[in-house]
């Protein structure tokens, strides 16, 4: 079995992916083993209400640094990577201030409703995530995947422990939102520690570095003009479905969707995401050297397809038993959602590494259009399921079908672009 996987991927990918996967597995394992306790301490309604704020934050997070951190990895040399790093910091501050201004001008700060108060934490989500992303991709460029895994683990561990602690004192939805923010801060702090430990980002002559960052920002304005809207649309297409479920069917159904998505997407986060993070700089460097990358992508598809079969089988045939055992009797409705989402997330599990191909080849405009179309179809089928049949189960089934189709398109198009570059 070991020899088979050595043939599927090169030693470089396998080693780095295994390292990053180990850290990601530890993070997800901690999240998974603590979720049953959290789900029983709070219940579907409170978790559903807190998820409204968290989902809105997730829409903003991909654009928190205006997608500039990706350019840290694709930069030609260290000087350009450093400029991209500080441009990411500058962009995060701008977006955070903009979000804060929008909240303040709408009078949300004075409203004492718990969900609205949670929205006031959004600027802090933006700044912490944007800076963490800049540090993460700098470490990716340097090949320090172990540091990335440790930072992510610290953030998730702190969040989950805070949630468990608050559950014993019957704290509400706002506390759950604050716990997520605290975890983001811890993750960001650990990322910063490791980046400055590398001693390649120097704090001297800050004025000059910010000037270089602003020049870098202007030089890549075309990339930003496509990548930021694309990131926003992508995040919206992922987070709008549960928000629409909450709007049409109630906060309990929103919680069911969120829990099912977390449950089914665990294999993707543990395996597929680390492989994508490792392939990103590897493919970028090989394309710069005019080397072939098609065989690497082919082996990646085969490996992910084989690995994903087992969890897909479990989710399809045993989702009802797993959900009740894992979350508790109050969460039995999650099993139906997990059943329908499993096929979509299986194909998404395979396609995740191929999204980076569009960034590396600077095809942001094409991917942006793809995300707009897929987002429209996802929202449309949910609405049709509600309007015509008023059925959350039919809505989730249609959503899964649309997700499968557009992820297959991503894989096919990535292969085409690589073979015809």
DOLUMFI-704673 format. One record per residue: x, y, z of N, C-alpha, C in turn. Coordinates in steps of 0.001 Angstrom, whole numbers, padded with zeros to 6 digits, always signed. Each point is the difference from the previous one (the first is absolute). Layout:
<atoms>
XYZXYZXYZ...
</atoms>
This chain:
<atoms>
+000830-001201+000000-000830+001201+000000+000870+001260+000000+001077-000044+000788+000910+001147+000048+000627+000248-001361+000383-001082-000677+000623+000140-001326-000962+000588-001013-001301-000331+000132-000984+000542-000937-000076+001507+000126-000065+000496+001238-000119+001444+000194+001288+000731-000362+001137-000685+000092+001248+000623-000442+000006+000191-001502-000649-000920-000716-000082+000138-001453-001018+001061-000400-001042+000179+000815-001035+000977-000344+000533+001415+000084+000756+000294+001023+000538+001347+000175+001513-000047+000154+000638+001075-000379+001448+000092+000161+000342+000111+001475+001273-000223+000320+000424+000057+001394-000199+001386+000589+000243+001025-000784-000121+001370+000508-001423+000311+000413-000958-000339-000839-001401+000262+000322-000435-000855+001181+000354-001282-000041-000442-000918+001051+000526+000434+001362+001272+000382+000053+000596+000374+001281-000658+001243+000585-000120+001036-000827-000586+001251+000488-001490-000136+000271-000698-000756-000847-001428-000207+000219-000247-000785+001289+000843-001012+000244-000143-000788+001217+000226+000865+001238+000987+000886-000074+000288+000880+001122-001166+000938+000275-000492+000628-001067-001123+000931+000159-001277-000748+000356-000187-001174-000569-001193-000795+000300-000012-000439+001465+001188-000314+000545+000066-000420+001402-000492+001110+000915+000459+001235-000261-000462+001130+000805-001468+000280-000207-000446-000069-001263-001413+000231-000295-000855-001089+000628+000492-001246-000040-000738-001102+000618-000141+000225+001498+001084+000459+000632-000064+000261+001439-001039+001077+000305-000026+001056-000835-000964+001089+000197-001421-000496-000184-000238-000721-001106-001339-000488-000281-000427-001086+000988+000948-000807+000430-000322-001026+000983-000461+000641+001301+000698+001051+000421-000410+000710+001215-001379+000622-000178-000239+000605-001177-001317+000596-000264-001092-001063+000010+000301-001160-000580-000997-001065-000095-000322-000600+001365+001038-000267+000811-000249-000648+001292-000668+000951+000995+000150+001303-000182-000645+000953+000907-001386+000430-000480-000300-000219-001276-001296+000422-000537-001180-000695+000675+000051-001311+000289-001135-000618+000699-000339+000681+001323+001015+000384+000754-000256+000683+001264-000599+001382-000237+000557+000722-000985-000496+001347-000292-001433-000050-000512-000294-000965-000874-001358-000107-000548-001016-000324+001085+000402-000739+001014-000912-000332+001091-000114+001135+001015+001062+000801+000152-000029+001099+000966-000861+001171-000483-000016+000234-001303-000678+001190-000518-001309-000307-000730-000047-001057-000791-001212-000328-000745-000065+000674-001356-000876-000487-000903-000068+000511-001376-000348+001481-000103-000922+000487+000825-000475+001378-000159+001093+001021+000306+000708-000170+001119+001063+000949+000362+001141-000064-000999+000392-001196-000401+001083-000144-000977-000414+000599-001337-001259-000206-000381-000487+000589-001248+000036+001508+000019-000389+000619+001125+000023+001455+000106+001432+000544-000066+000930-000646+000703+001394+000466-000023+000625-000191-001373-000446-001026-000719+000563-000264-001322-000345+001092-001005-001061+000764+000266-000336+001110-000897+001172+000972-000087+000544+000390+001147+001128+000934+000030+001255-000649-000569+000244-001247+000372+001201-000691-000480-000032-000151-001516-001165-000292-000557-000128-000150-001452+000218+001330-000715-000514+001083+000566+000254+001320-000593+001491+000309+000046+000653-000363+001103+001455+000190+000095+000722-000799-001071-000467-001212-000278+000641-000847-001008-000138+000576-001401-001041+000794-000232-000132+000672-001296+001087+001054-000153+000343+000668+001106+000991+001084-000045+001442-000511+000052+000210-001153+000629+001370-000454+000244+000843-000196-001265-000528-000620-001069+000840-000192-001185+000469+001302-000650-000715+001102+000242+000413+001274-000598+000645+000909+001040+000278-000540+001199+000521+000824+001086+001349+000626-000338+000824-000700-000765+001287+000545-000430+000016+000235-001504-001194+000098-000598-000159+000251-001438+000715-001032-000861+000124-001215+000525+000611-001133-000726+001466+000223-000346+000627+001003+000575+001415+000268-000273+000924-001087+000546-000321-000659+001141+000914-001043+000500+000346-001089-001007-000894-000305-000955+000332-000990-001024+001244+000413-000787+000193+001316-000174+001132+000498-000777+001323-000161+000737-000063-000248+001305+001234-000268+000750+000651-001273-000523-000825-001006-000276+000509-001291-000474+000497+000095-001435-000714+000742-000847+000345+000058-001427+001027+001081-000327+000467+000732+001004+000994+001055-000241+001305-000586-000534+000661+000788-000852+001223-000485-000644+001173-000114+000960+000109+000910+000954+001131+000001+000929-000466+000456+001379+000953+000003+000950-000355+000333+001376-000450+001446+000132+000628+000916-000706-000370+001412+000109-001456+000219-000400-000424-000652-001084-001386+000127-000430-000948-000673+000997+000427-001130+000562-000821-000680+001000-000172+000863+001247+001058+000700+000389-000089+000886+001159-000967+001150-000270+000060+000558-001213-000941+001068-000357-001440-000507+000030-000203-001234-000484-001339-000589+000016-000476-000222+001432+000922-000367+000877-000343-000219+001409-000516+001290+000638+000739+001076-000166-000409+001267+000606-001209+000604-000714-000159-000288-001288-001212+000431-000703-001222-000727+000570+000168-001262+000391-001082-000751+000630-000387+000610+001338+001007+000402+000768-000257+000650+001292-000768+001301-000205+000442+000792-000971-000662+001266-000309-001445-000233-000447-000209-000983-000858-001338-000300-000505-000927-000454+001126+000518-000814+000922-000816-000474+001126-000481+001161+000857+000889+000950+000241-000377+001172+000799-001074+000822-000708+000139+000155-001315-000978+000789-000764-001376-000659+000039-000043-001318-000225-001278-000708-000010-000646+000023+001381+000802-000170+001057-000538+000016+001362-000612+001359+000334+000679+001074-000378-000520+001344+000244-001284+000228-000790-000039-000492-001236-001188+000151-000833-001199-000724+000617+000217-001227+000493-001077-000756+000639-000465+000709+001274+000939+000515+000762-000344+000723+001215-000830+001247-000312+000366+000692-001068-000742+001204-000416-001437-000355-000388-000169-001089-000740-001344-000420-000422-000866-000332+001208+000573-000712+000972-000751-000363+001203-000375+001246+000797+000961+000921+000162-000246+001201+000795-001046+000911-000637+000064+000164-001308-000932+000900-000681-001409-000563-000075-000156-001306+000238-001333-000598-000002-000599-000083+001398+000705+000556+000989-000538+000055+001356-000086-001338+000695+000821-000965-000410-000094-001334+000589+000643-000084+001375+000950+000919+000271+000723-000073+001265-000934+000239+001181-000984+000882-000176-000892+000350+001107-001109-001021+000225-000154-000945-000920-001046-001008+000144+000489-001114+000924-000810-000361+000983+000433-000954+001011-000356-001437-000340-000626-000234-001147-000311-001364-000408+001285-000808-000110+000002-001234+000521+001230-000791+000075+000604-000267-001370-000852-000265-001015+000525-000271-001328+000637+001252-000595-000618+001178+000243+000548+001244-000530+001320+000339+000673+000078-000223+001316+001262+000225+000701+001081-000909-000578-000383-001224-000358+000950-000911-000633+000520+000542-001313-000849+000691-000761+000429+000601-001262+001075+001054+000221+000006+000644+001163+001004+001013+000301+001402-000589+000147+000085-001315+000098+001306-000662+000073+000590-000273-001383-000775+000252-001049+000457-000317-001357+001317+000674-000384+000233+001303+000330+001292+000600-000368+001191-000735+000598-000173-000537+001199+001102-000726+000643+000228-001351-000679-001083-000661-000427+000162-001211-000803+000822+000301-001253-000328+001108-000660+000663+000373-001246+001487+000227+000214+000358+000800+001001+001409+000341+000195+000820-001217+000432-000543-000819+000909+000749-001167+000475+000179-001030-001111-001059-000250-000769+000099-000991-001064+000896+000493-001133-000124+001276-000356+000824+000533-001082+001481-000082+000319+000361+000369+001227+001406-000063+000399+000474-001448+000133-000876-000868+000499+000367-001419+000098+000246-000591-001385-000826+000403-000969+000154-000505-001362+001322+000449-000606+000375+001253+000245+001286+000495-000505+001154-000806+000578-000051-000259+001295+001063-000774+000638-000006-001455-000459-001192-000558-000195-000097-001387-000451+000638-000192-001361-000284+000883-000947+000543-000178-001347+001483+000352-000072+000475+000821+000924+001443+000213+000069+000693-001279+000473-000590-000659+000990+000548-001273+000466-000120-001077-001079-001074+000056-000794-000154-000934-001119+001123+000182-001001+000318+001240-000304+001095+000284-000938+001326-000545+000515+000188+000103+001314+001249-000472+000596+000015-001505+000223-001152-000666-000209-000068-001444+000194-000129-000428+001444-000400+000933+000888-000145-000319+001421-001421-000475+000301-000352-001153-000520-001363-000499+000140-000306-000448+001424+001006-000404+000732-000216-000371+001392-000467+001177+000834+000574+001170-000245-000415+001210+000715-001462+000337-000305-000405-000202-001259-001390+000270-000389-000951-000912+000773+000359-001263+000098-000844-000966+000701-000127+000346+001482+001110+000384+000621-000024+000344+001428-000870+001222+000252+000115+000999-000857-000776+001236+000167-001493-000269-000107-000384-000787-001006-001415-000327-000166-000526-000795+001187+000793-000921+000498-000422-000818+001140-000230+000850+001240+000893+000942+000254-000138+000858+001182-001301+000796-000045-000340+000526-001186-001222+000777-000134-001254-000827+000257-000051-001185-000612-001174-000861+000175-000096-000508+001430+001128-000367+000600-000011-000502+001376-000545+001060+000959+000455+001233-000163-000455+001068+000888-001493+000258-000166-000473+000007-001253-001420+000229-000272-000867-001087+000635+000348-001250-000218-000818-001106+000506-000020-000038+001523+001139+000257+000624+000049-000016+001467-000829+001135+000592+000028+001166-000651-000831+001110+000465-001482-000328-000117-000389-000642-001091-001403-000366-000184-000462-000985+001072+000826-000979+000311-000353-000975+001031-000120+000684+001358+000941+000868+000300-000031+000734+001267-001283+000821+000130-000370+000721-001055-001202+000824+000041-001279-000817+000085+000021-001206-000553-001184-000835+000034-000417-000389+001399+000957-000187+000903-000326-000362+001369-000675+001145+000761+000192+001232-000501-000624+001162+000640-001196+000521-000797-000433-000802-000983-001179+000309-000816+000101+001384-000657+001175+000302-000531+000183+001248-000730-000617-000138-001393-000400+001118-000582-000789-000037-001224+000802+000053-001280-000711+000403-001088+000589+000002-001331+001143+000978-000168-000088+001170+000675+001083+000978-000134+001319-000575+000500-000056-000778+001071+001223-000595+000530+000621-000961-001003-000839-000743-000737+000529-000905-001021+000724+000787-001093-000570+001147-000397+000646+000845-001004+001330+000522+000537+000009+000458+001247+001223+000517+000611+001069-001084+000107-000430-001227+000263+000958-001114+000078+000694-000217-001337-000750+000104-001095+000591-000142-001334+000996+001121-000274-000341+001210+000434+000910+001133-000177+001278-000182+000813-000144-000476+001234+001174-000226+000845+000931-001033-000626-000573-001052-000587+000818-001000-000674+000729+000569-001201-000672+000904-000745+000653+000648-001140+001178+000848+000455-000147+000670+001142+001090+000823+000540+001187-000866+000410-000269-001122+000644+001083-000891+000422+000740-000548-001214-000744-000427-001015+000620-000524-001209+000877+001053-000668-000521+001206-000111+000771+001107-000585+001277+000254+000790-000081-000011+001332+001167+000279+000844+001081-001050-000192-000402-001268-000088+000983-001072-000177+000635+000087-001391-000811+000311-001021+000542+000205-001346+001080+001086+000017-000301+001124+000651+000957+001115+000073+001298-000427+000676-000135-000766+001060+001183-000463+000721+000917-000800-000916-000575-000913-000776+000815-000852-000860+000592+000783-001181-000749+000962-000539+000520+000796-001118+001207+000820+000438-000116+000655+001127+001119+000820+000467+001145-000857+000540-000306-001242+000344+001046-000934+000379+000881-000333-001196-000607+000016-001204+000772-000253-001222+000999+001117-000287-000210+001178+000599+000892+001159-000119+000140+000492-001439-001067-000166-000801+000030+000514-001372-000930+001190-000181-000880+000226+000972-000831+001194-000003+000523+000919+001095+000611+001100-000401+000614+000915+000957-000897+001208+000214-000040+000459+001245-000873+001124+000357+000693+001352-000148+001263+000022-000385+000710+001256-000149-000462+000735-001255+000087+001326+000070-000383+000858-001125-001415-000319-000477-000953+000077+000927-001381-000349-000303-000588+000921-001062+000369+001284+000038-000531+000965-000959+000355-000398-001431+001242-000432-000216+000447-000415-001325-000739-001261-000455-000210-000925+000925-000680-001243-000342-001454+000241-000374-000661+000911+000719-001379+000327-000338-000097+000696-001353+001016+000800-000331+000036+000656-001301+000143-001043-001107+000904-000956+000208+000162-001091-000978-001273-000831-000113-000692-000182+001136-001241-000766-000007-001076+000709-000815-000084+001311+000133-000991+000758-000764+000304-000052-001490+001291+000028-000367+000392-000129-001404-000378-001381-000528+000253-001033+000802-000361-001368-000374-001513-000107-000180-000733+000637+000891-001459-000011-000069-000487+000578-001319+000548+001146-000375-000419+000656-001254+000415-000821-001214+001156-000632+000076+000495-000794-001130-000874-001222-000271-000633-000529+001042-000830-001198-000134-001486+000307+000112-000368+001228-000341-001389+000413+000159-000936-000803-000906+000484-000422-001171-000844-000805-000892-000307-001352+000621+001028-000622+000574-000196-001279+000692-000995+000165+001140+000163+001056+000789-000875+000238+001151-001433+000256-000444-000147+000737-001111-001340+000365-000473-000816-001224-000407+000689-001081-000392-000704-001247-000329-000066-000941+001203+001092-000101+000733+000098-000990+001063-000894+000335+001186-000117+001277+000361-000830+000387+001144-001482-000303-000250-000565+000456-001121-001400-000380-000255-000189-001513-000108+000998-000676-000616-000105-001455-000109-000007-000660+001375+000868+000482+000904+000026-000536+001354-001301+000254+000743-000556+001191-000217-001270+000341+000639-001125-000891-000526-000030-000183-001317-001035-000847-000601+000161-001450+000454+001243-000468+000049+000272-001369+000438-000476-000209+001428+000365+000946+000876-000421-000112+001400-001517+000082+000128-000592+000874-000802-001462+000136+000037-000680-001287-000448+000559-000625-001041-000597-001248-000502+000094-001118+001027+001015+000070+000895+000154-001025+001023-000845+000281+001235-000122+001277+000364-000662+000354+001257-001453+000442-000177-000352+000457-001201-001390+000420-000222-000993-001154+000123+000332-001230-000465-000961-001100+000161-000468-000217+001439+000917-000129+000994-000521-000165+001365-000772+001216+000492+000419+001212-000414-000749+001196+000389-001409-000024-000595-000116-000465-001246-001326-000108-000617-000837-001083+000677+000646-001079+000428-000734-001022+000752-000539+000586+001300+000827+000837+000653-000467+000658+001212-001138+000959-000275+000073+000717-001126-001033+000963-000359-001310-000692-000359+000076-001079-000783-001200-000677-000480-000581-001004+000998+000899-000721+000708-000473-001123+000812+000260+000153+001500+000757+001028+000429+000243+000228+001417+001432-000277+000430+000353+000477+001209+001373-000127+000506+000394-001450+000257-000981-000850+000320+000316-001415+000232+000505-000661-001280-000662+000279-001125+000454-000555-001280+001354+000575-000402+000241+001256+000353+001321+000587-000254+001067-000774+000761-000296-000307+001265+000947-000771+000808+000195-001403-000568-001090-000629-000474+000114-001328-000610+000933+000041-001212-000198+001011-000856+000839+000125-001194+001464+000194+000397+000255+000908+000950+001380+000305+000399+000686-001222+000591-000713-000744+000849+000583-001188+000614+000251-001097-001042-000945-000172-000916+000180-001011-001049+001182+000350-000886+000120+001266-000329+001110+000443-000842+001335-000232+000693+000069+000314+001297+001228-000234+000766+000313-001492+000082-001024-000797+000220+000153-001447+000167+000513-000646-001282-000611+000351-001127+000320-000641-001274+001297+000546-000602+000303+001279+000254+001186+000611-000614+001283-000268+000776-000080-000716+001116+001206-000294+000789+001102-000674-000813-000318-001027-000847+001074-000602-000807+000692+000998-000929-000775+000942-000540+000587+000998-000895+000970+000901+000745-000388+000417+001204+000861+000887+000787+001255-000718+000480-000136-001282+000305+001136-000749+000538+000981-000402-001090-000496-000373-001176+000863-000572-001043+000142+000922-001210-001125+000384-000607+000041+000730-001259+000587+001399+000142-000384+000713+001045+000503+001365+000180+001521+000037+000185+000596-000865+000871+001462+000003+000099+000700-000317-001322-000548-000941-000762+000608-000324-001294-000054+001202-000925-001128+000719+000020-000125+001195-000832+001020+001057+000402+000201+000178+001309+000946+001005+000479+001432-000349-000419+000309-001302-000020+001343-000425-000400+000183+000116-001512-001037-000364-000761+000090+000061-001457+000110+001431-000523-000592+000946+000725-000025+001389-000452+001402+000527-000325+000953+000024+000954+001338+000486-000342+000762-000916-000944-000263-001326+000090+000719-000949-000853-000357+000211-001468-001300+000098-000296-000433+000225-001378+000474+001353-000497-000086+001011+000867+000449+001343-000379+001468-000001-000404+000832-000666+000780+001436-000043-000300+000292-000806-001271-000737-001074-000208+000239-000830-001193-000432+000719-001272-001078+000756+000093-000434+000767-001168+001000+001108-000336+000586+000583+001028+001028+001014-000239+001199-000598-000731+000276-001287+000268+001128-000693-000626-000397-000742-001267-001250+000218-000468-000512-000656-001210+000022-001520+000105-000274-000525+001187-000074-001440+000203-001459-000462-000111-000189-001294-000254-001331-000572-000133-000632-000200+001381-001266+000402+000130-000709-000194+001264-001253-000868-000181-000348-000319-001247-001170-000835-000252+000039-001335+000711+001136-000740-000043+000064-001290+000703-000236+000123+001502+000470+001091+000603-000218+000194+001437-001488+000139+000296-000695+000788-000822-001437+000194+000206-000776-001301-000217+000433-000789-000971-000662-001287-000260+000139-000935+001189+001208-000103+000532+000214-000857+001162-000776+000501+001217-000129+001324+000100-000756+000576+001120-001468-000377-000079-000586+000069-001205-001406-000380-000181-000222-001454+000401+000879-000879-000466-000146-001432+000288+000094-000251+001502+000987+000612+000650+000193-000229+001423-001201+000490+000810-000466+001210-000281-001116+000563+000755-001292-000781-000249-000210-000434-001248-001198-000779-000312-000024-001313+000778+001154-000656+000110+000077-001271+000728-000197+000228+001498+000674+001006+000544-000097+000264+001437-001420+000382+000403-000692+000745-000859-001320+000511+000357-001126-001005-000074+000246-001180-000592-001062-000989-000165-000524-000498+001347+000892-000280+000928-000419-000570+001285-000898+000950+000798+000408+001270+000221-000926+000896+000717-001307+000231-000753+000043+000011-001343-001232+000152-000774-000948-001167+000278+000538-001197+000049-000805-001197+000298-000655+000119+001383+000761+000460+000989-000541+000148+001353-001123+001025+000053+000211+001152-000666-001002+001059+000056-001292-000392-000717+000114-000781-001054-001188-000392-000763-000820-001062+000733+000659-001002+000571-000721-001136+000557-000177+000043+001521+000831+000760+000703-000070-000021+001461-000083+001398+000625-000436+000987-000770-000033+001364+000519-000955+000147+001181-001149-000693-000034-000975+000128+001091+000568-000520+001315+000660-001152-000037+000592-000563+001212+001154+000852+000510+000855+000469-000906+001159+000793+000394-000419+001330+000626-001002+000646-000589-000415+001319+000477-000596-000076+001401-000922-000947+000230-000631-000122+001313+001036-000368+001062+000911-000898-000353+001043-000385+000940+000951+001159+000295+000261+000802-001032+001009+001048+000133-000561+001270+000639-001129+000493-000511-000540+001280+000448-001055-000129+001096-000703-001125+000055-001086-000152+000959-001349-000063-000700-001020-000407+000748-001330-000202-000580-000611+001278-000560+000301+001150+000594-000573+001271-000476+000456+000360-001407+001086-000623-000448+000594+000355-001288-000264-001050-001075-001014-000810+000162-000262-001080-000959-000260+000532-001414-000501+001232-000114-000256+000590-001313+001252+000231-000822+001162-000011+000643+001261+000213-000716+000275-001142-000974-000482-001209+000294+000325-001170-000815-000495+000148-001437-001176+000576-000189-000528+000190-001351+000874+000984-000772+000398+001070+000659+000859+000993-000638+001352-000613-000364+000561-000804+000916+001299-000635-000254-000090-000963-001178-001108-000717-000103-000190-000945-001105+000059+000721-001340-000735+001089-000146-000059+000704-001279+001279+000784-000296+000664+000503+001046+001218+000787-000218+001214-000865-000317-000057-001293+000316+001191-000846-000092+000573-000082-001413-000855-000155-001015+000506-000128-001368+000626+001308-000477-000643+001126+000303+000548+001309-000369+001369+000204+000641+000107-000283+001294+001256+000243+000698+001064-001023-000377-000421-001167-000506+000981-000957-000522+000679+000555-001250-000793+000550-000916+000575+000595-001209+000789+001267+000356-000488+000760+000963+000734+001175+000467+001328-000401+000632-000002-001132+000688+001212-000569+000595+001067-000238-001066-000432-000481-001169+000934-000270-001095+000428+001291-000702-000899+000954-000128+000264+001192-000823+000759+001094+000723+000097-000056+001337+000599+001101+000752+001385+000417-000502+000941-000937-000251+001331+000436-000464-000008+000713-001348-001040-000207-000803-000009+000531-001360-000428+001464-000065-000567+000495+001089-000381+001413+000034+001240+000889-000109+001124-000453+000580+001215+000799-000018+000583+000156-001400-000357-000902-000905+000506+000095-001373-000410+001333-000634-001218+000454+000288-000493+001252-000569+000795+001190+000537+000403-000054+001272+000800+001074+000582+001405+000001-000582+000599-001183-000108+001374-000096-000499+000101+000481-001445-000992-000365-000821+000010+000375-001415-000635+001368-000248-000348+000695+001089-000611+001329-000083-001284-000019-000844-000834-000992+000281-001308-000110-000666-001116+000392+000970+000259+001066+000796-000961+000412+001012-001336+000416-000619+000059+000629-001169-001229+000466-000646-000903-001179-000342+000584-001045-000553-000787-001181-000360-000594-000682+001228+000824-000143+001037-000493-000647+001216-001067+000860+000683+000147+001309-000118-000987+000921+000555-001369-000219-000646-000023-000108-001323-001262-000250-000700-000588-001354+000395+000872-000984+000162-000457-001327+000419-000677+000078+001367+000593+000741+000924-000559+000109+001340-001331+000741+000003-000120+001029-000832-001256+000747-000088-001127-000916-000474+000279-000747-001072-001028-000887-000559-000381-001093+000996+001005-000615+000630-000287-001077+000953-000750+000528+001219+000346+001202+000453-000687+000601+001146-001467+000259-000325-000252+000527-001184-001383+000275-000417-000816-001286-000017+000578-001067-000555-000728-001264-000076-000232-000601+001389+000967+000124+000895-000173-000542+001348-001146+000700+000732+000003+001311-000063-001058+000751+000674-001349-000240-000657+000020-000147-001326-001249-000193-000735-000678-001315+000372+000775-001081+000086-000622-001297+000293-000526-000055+001433+000671+000686+000930-000524+000050+001375-001337+000735+000024-000032+001124-000723-001236+000789-000044-001136-000779-000662+000321-000707-001085-001024-000792-000684-000524-001122+000898+000908-000613+000765-000432-001047+000924-000966+000524+001045+000231+001245+000418-000902+000626+000979-001292+000478-000658+000131+000661-001161-001157+000613-000650-000981-001045-000532+000503-001039-000647-000865-000973-000662-000440-001135+000908+000878-000441+000915-000329-001172+000810+000101+000251+001510+000583+001141+000398+000191+000323+001422+000655-001171+000742+001057-000524-000616+000675-001193+000540+001491+000269+000151+000496-000033+001212+001433+000185+000225+000791-001189-000540-000601-001184+000016+000698-001192-000504+000183+000070-001514-001006+000451-000703+000128+000138-001449+000977+001113-000349-000013+001063+000780+000940+001105-000236+001442-000469+000135+000280-000811+001024+001366-000462+000224+000412-000997-001078-000956-000802-000508+000307-000953-001069+000350+000739-001293-000776+001018-000346+000279+000788-001200+001323+000751+000131+000279+000510+001205+001252+000712+000242+001197-000920-000208-000112-001238+000455+001078-000970-000156+000250-000315-001472-001060-000166-000769+000135-000298-001423+000732+001129-000729-000378+001234+000286+000658+001155-000624+001478+000067+000403+000292-000269+001278+001385+000017+000469+000870-001032-000693-000537-001204-000199+000747-001056-000701+000349+000458-001413-000978+000537-000708+000207+000409-001388+001100+001053-000122-000047+001042+000803+000954+001101-000151+001394-000377+000494+000116-000942+000929+001331-000456+000409+000640-000871-001076-000795-000768-000719+000536-000782-001120+000497+000941-001097-000738+001081-000219+000435+000995-000989+001364+000572+000374+000222+000275+001290+001285+000538+000469+001141-000956-000329-000183-001286+000275+001051-000990-000249+000329-000068-001489-001017-000100-000819+000205-000131-001453+000671+001249-000568-000439+001153+000435+000556+001244-000515+001454+000193+000439+000330-000400+001217+001383+000113+000483+000933-000862-000839-000416-001228-000315+000813-000864-000860+000176+000621-001382-001057+000578-000531+000081+000616-001314+000978+001169-000017-000053+000834+001021+000883+001172+000065+001467-000428+000111+000260-001025+000825+001363-000468+000177+000547-000604-001283-000814-000770-000700+000471-000671-001219+000130+000937-001183-000629+001173+000044+000038+000939-001113+000643+001344+000369+000802+000004+001040+000617+001261+000422+001108+000408-000981
</atoms>
